[in-house]
Every structure is written in C-alpha cells, then in structure tokens.
Amino acid sequence: MKSMVLTIRQLSSMKNIVASLSFLLFFSTMAFSQASLPPLAKSPMDMSYYPANYPVLKIQDKIPEPVAVRVIYSRPKKEGRPIFGGLVEYGKLWRLGANEATEIEFYKNVSIGDKKISKGRYTLYAIVNEKTWTFILNRDTDTWGSFKYDSTKDIVRVEVPIQQQPTSAESLTMSFEKSATGCNLAIFWETIKVALPIIF
C-alpha cells in the first residue's frame, strides 16, 4: 500500500514537472515568435483596383464590369516635409511610393500612350518635374526601390501634366477613375494630382 502511495505521489510530481516544462516551452516559443516578427511598416502597403473595390463587389455578385487593372504600392506620408522638389527630387527616377517599387497588373491587353501592353505584371516608375511627370512601365518586377532599375527593360514612357489641387493629401494615394476609353490611374500627394491614361 505504501509503495502504491509513493508511486501515485511520484506520478503526480512528474505531471507537475511536465506541466511546468510545457508552460515554459510555450511562453519561450511565444517570446521567440514575437521577437522575430517584422516591425510595422512606416509606409503601409495598399492596393487599388479598376473597377474600384473589385474584390468586395465580386463576393457580393455586384461586379459592374470585368477587372482590368490593379496597382500595389506603399504609402509614404508628408509629415511636414516638402515632397515634390524635396523628398522626391525633380528629374530623378522615383519608385512611385516607398519600399518596393510600385507594381501594376493588367488583367487584359491594354494601351498606354501609343504602345500596346500585354496583360501581366509590371513595375511602374516616375520621373517628377515641376510641370510634368514621366511614367515608365518596366518589365522587371519584385524589386526594392529603384536601385536596380534597368532602362533596357522599359516598355513605354508617357509624359503627363500635373494638376494643382485645392487641398493637400497627407499620404500618397492611388486610385482608378473611369474614362471614355478605359480608366486613368490617378495619383495624389501634397497638392499635386497626375493621371496616367490606360486604354482598353
């Protein structure tokens, strides 16, 4: 009987040890996982579709027309800084946002400027000047910034005029606007708006 009691006590003690070790292992794993998580991006990534809100409309069975294009970009903030001619230097290649270079995907064949563009993913850059922007569509994708930009992979360049706005946009914002021939990729930041025509 005594040996039976000792065995039960030993078993109970072993269960306590196993529970304690499991508890420690769980929290040490949690701490390690939390420590290895990437920090929140200062310039969050965003995505816009044409037609607008396409994924939401799709699940609601309210799609007005087939999806044509989407843009994925990071949204830096003004934060009191002069943007155009300051943070974004005139005459210099710009990733058109922050972090990864801006990516645009066409779900059908389109035209930009006088160039026919096959459906697929591309990188979109810009050269900003005081009166105009030059958009550059490039076939090299999945790249950070504009450090490895290769002009031999350019597909088309299109120059568009700037439009002064009455109010200032704190964060870089991109959206698509319907046009008579397709849509325009509209870009707003500070008091500037530019629109890249996309024909489909």
C-alpha positions in Angstrom: 0.0 0.0 0.0 2.9 2.3 1.0 4.6 1.7 -2.3 1.4 2.4 -4.1 1.1 5.8 -2.4 4.7 6.6 -3.3 4.0 5.7 -6.9 1.0 8.0 -7.0 2.9 10.8 -5.4 5.8 10.3 -7.9 3.3 10.3 -10.8 1.7 13.4 -9.5 5.1 15.1 -9.2 6.1 14.0 -12.7 2.8 15.5 -14.0 3.6 18.8 -12.3 7.1 18.8 -13.8 5.8 18.1 -17.3 3.1 20.8 -17.0 5.8 23.3 -15.8 8.1 22.4 -18.7 5.2 22.7 -21.2 4.3 26.1 -19.8 7.9 27.3 -20.0 8.3 25.9 -23.5 5.0 27.6 -24.7 6.0 31.0 -23.4 9.6 30.8 -24.6 8.2 29.9 -28.0 5.8 32.8 -27.9 8.5 35.2 -26.9 10.8 34.0 -29.7 8.0 34.3 -32.2 7.1 37.8 -31.1 10.8 38.9 -31.1 11.2 37.6 -34.7 8.1 39.4 -36.2 8.9 42.2 -38.6 8.1 45.8 -37.4 5.0 47.6 -38.7 5.9 49.4 -41.9 6.2 53.2 -41.7 4.7 53.4 -45.2 2.0 50.8 -45.3 1.3 48.8 -48.5 -2.0 49.4 -50.3 -3.9 48.2 -53.4 -6.4 49.7 -55.8 -8.4 48.0 -58.5 -10.4 49.0 -61.5 -13.3 48.7 -61.1 -13.0 50.2 -57.6 -13.5 47.8 -54.7 -13.5 44.8 -57.2 -12.8 42.1 -54.5 -15.7 43.3 -52.4 -18.1 43.6 -55.4 -17.0 40.1 -56.5 -18.2 38.4 -53.3 -21.4 40.4 -53.4 -22.1 39.5 -57.1 -22.2 43.2 -58.0 -19.3 43.5 -60.4 -20.2 46.2 -62.9 -17.5 45.1 -65.4 -14.6 42.7 -65.6 -11.5 43.5 -63.6 -9.0 45.3 -65.8 -6.1 46.5 -63.6 -4.7 46.8 -60.1 -1.9 48.7 -58.5 0.1 47.7 -55.4 2.2 50.4 -53.7 3.4 51.7 -50.4 2.0 55.0 -49.0 4.6 57.4 -47.5 3.3 60.4 -45.5 4.1 64.0 -45.9 4.8 64.6 -42.2 5.6 68.3 -42.7 8.2 67.6 -45.3 8.3 69.3 -48.7 7.6 66.5 -51.2 8.0 67.4 -54.8 11.3 69.1 -55.3 12.3 68.0 -51.8 11.8 64.4 -50.7 11.1 63.5 -54.4 13.8 65.2 -56.3 12.9 66.8 -59.7 14.4 65.0 -62.7 15.3 61.8 -60.7 13.8 58.3 -61.1 11.3 57.6 -58.3 9.9 54.2 -57.2 6.4 55.9 -57.2 6.0 55.3 -53.4 8.1 53.7 -50.7 9.7 50.4 -50.0 9.2 48.0 -53.0 8.8 49.7 -56.4 5.2 50.2 -57.3 3.7 47.2 -59.2 0.8 47.4 -61.7 -1.0 44.3 -63.1 -3.2 44.3 -66.2 -5.8 41.6 -66.5 -6.3 42.2 -70.2 -4.3 43.7 -73.0 -4.3 47.5 -72.8 -2.6 50.5 -74.5 -0.6 53.2 -72.8 0.5 56.1 -74.9 0.9 54.6 -78.4 2.1 51.2 -77.0 0.1 48.0 -76.8 0.8 46.3 -73.4 0.2 42.6 -72.9 -1.7 41.5 -69.8 0.6 40.7 -66.9 2.6 42.3 -64.1 5.0 45.3 -64.5 6.8 47.8 -62.4 5.8 51.5 -62.6 8.3 54.3 -62.0 8.1 58.0 -62.5 10.3 61.0 -63.1 8.8 64.0 -61.5 9.3 67.6 -62.9 7.7 70.9 -61.9 5.1 70.8 -64.7 5.0 67.2 -65.9 5.6 63.6 -64.7 7.0 60.9 -67.0 5.6 57.4 -66.2 7.8 54.5 -67.0 6.5 50.9 -67.4 9.2 48.4 -66.9 9.1 44.6 -67.2 11.4 43.9 -64.2 9.2 43.0 -61.2 9.7 42.2 -57.5 12.3 44.9 -56.9 13.1 47.2 -54.0 13.2 50.9 -54.7 14.8 51.9 -57.9 18.4 50.9 -57.1 18.5 48.1 -59.7 16.5 49.9 -62.4 17.4 48.8 -65.9 16.2 51.1 -68.7 16.7 48.4 -71.3 13.6 46.7 -69.7 11.4 49.8 -70.2 8.3 49.1 -72.3 6.9 52.6 -72.6 7.4 56.1 -71.3 4.4 58.6 -71.1 4.6 62.2 -70.1 1.5 63.7 -68.4 0.8 67.2 -67.0 0.4 67.9 -63.3 -2.9 69.2 -61.9 -2.8 71.5 -58.9 -5.3 70.6 -56.2 -7.1 72.9 -53.7 -6.3 70.6 -50.7 -3.2 68.8 -49.7 -3.1 64.9 -49.4 -1.1 63.8 -46.4 -0.4 60.3 -47.8 0.4 59.2 -51.3 -2.9 57.9 -52.7 -3.6 56.0 -55.9 -7.0 55.2 -57.4 -8.5 54.5 -60.8 -11.0 56.8 -62.4 -13.3 55.7 -65.3 -12.7 57.4 -68.6 -14.3 57.3 -72.1 -11.6 54.9 -73.3 -10.8 52.8 -70.2 -9.5 54.3 -67.0 -6.9 56.7 -65.6 -4.5 55.8 -62.8 -4.9 58.9 -60.6 -2.1 59.7 -58.2 -2.5 62.3 -55.4 0.1 63.7 -53.0 0.7 67.1 -51.4 -1.3 69.4 -53.7 -0.5 67.5 -56.9 -2.6 65.2 -59.0 -1.4 63.3 -62.1 -3.4 60.9 -64.2 -2.0 58.1 -66.4 -4.5 57.1 -69.2 -5.0 53.4 -69.7 -6.9 52.3 -72.8 -8.8 49.0 -73.1 
